[in-house]
Amino acid sequence: MDQPTSGAGPADEADGGAEALGRPLPEGVRRRVIALVSDAFGALTVAELPAQLRQYARFTPTRRAKFAGNAMAAALESDAVFRQRIGERLGQSQPELTGALEAGAPPAAADPLDVAAAAYVLRPAGWVKLVESAGEEVQRADAERADEETRRELDQLREELERARAHTRTETERLRTELEAARKEAESLHRKLRS
């Protein structure tokens, strides 16, 4: 019997290896995945880590996420055994979320980014849809936030415009009054000069 040479084996097929993302991991999901891996990383022995990640074993989770984020994401994508180990640690730290995902019913109250990151690591059936929908949800939330910010800026600009118009009206009225007074004075002086 031939052994697979790519490192992918039955674990890959059981973990949803047939499903794949059609685009890069959404940025928010990617950050959560790296944070999950970084936190679980410390519970693994050096021997359990992929070779390219062993140099980061002594780093703190924050420092590890900063300096080894790309390497951890790549290892998680390509190494099914590493992904399985991280999934086991995730199951220990967040049993409700992992149980719900494995049952095929992600909790509605959970943060979509947490659900997507856990789905990416655990790879239950339908994980691609969870990741993509979380990415879309984040984009929608970002768009709503941008819309709200734009509305606030627009309201602020309208208020500034109204203040500027009011100031202009006041200044115009003041200048008209001064002009009228100057005209009357000029007429008065003109009459005095003629007489």
Secondary structure as UniProt FT lines:
FT   HELIX           10..14
FT   TURN            15..18
FT   HELIX           27..41
FT   TURN            42..43
FT   HELIX           46..48
FT   HELIX           51..56
FT   TURN            57..58
FT   HELIX           61..78
FT   HELIX           80..93
FT   HELIX           95..102
FT   TURN            103..104
FT   TURN            108..109
FT   HELIX           112..122
FT   TURN            125..126
FT   HELIX           127..194
//
